Amino acid sequence: MGKKYKWHKIADSLNEIEFASNNIAVVDLDGKNICLGKSNEGVFAFAYKCPHAGGILAEGFIDALGNIVCPLHRYKYNMANGRNVSGEGYYLKHWPVQINEDGVFVGIEETGGLFGLFK
């Protein structure tokens, strides 16, 4: 059985989202800041802070391979799957993004238990 998501609208269109020169935007998702990163592969939603030392990922950059790079220690994460590609073993929380005529949506996985809740 596949994952089920509750989709949260974050903008009416992609043009409404203010991406900085580093192709990263900070958006509000149900009262929490998350980041959107734009690369040649698409638009990805991921955690606002690095899981290693809490660096603000919006202040980092997206490298030539499409990885988000933390500004503190240069740890790199794949924006699509959260995998730490620089080898330190951390995992970046990330969420799927859907862009359609109704707007831009981020999917939060629906779970049956308390431990998977977003809030």
RAMO-V927319 format. One line per field, one symbol per residue. ss: DSSP state (H for helix, E for strand, L for the rest). phi: phi as a letter, one per 20 degrees, with the letter a starting at -180 (. if undefined). burial: b if it has 9 or more other C-alpha atoms within 8 Angstrom, else e. A space follows every 50 residues. Layout:
BEGIN
ss->???
phi->???
burial->???
END
This chain:
BEGIN
ss->LLLLEEEEEEELLHHHLLLLLLLEEEEEELLEEEEEEEELLEEEEEELEL LLLLLEHHHLEELLLLEEELLLLLLEEELLLLEELLLLLLELLEELEEEE LLEEEEEEELLLLHHHLLL
phi->.ffdceedfdafbfffeeeffemccdceclndfcddddcfepdcdbgfdf ffcmffffeebdffeneedfffcmfdcfffcmffeenenecefbcfcccb feqdcdedfecedffefff
burial->eeeeeeebbbbbbbeebebeeebbbbbbbeeebbbbbbbeeebbbbbbeb eeeebbbbebbbeeebbbbbbeeebbbbbeebbbbeeeeebbebbbbebe eebbbbbbbbeeeeebeee
END
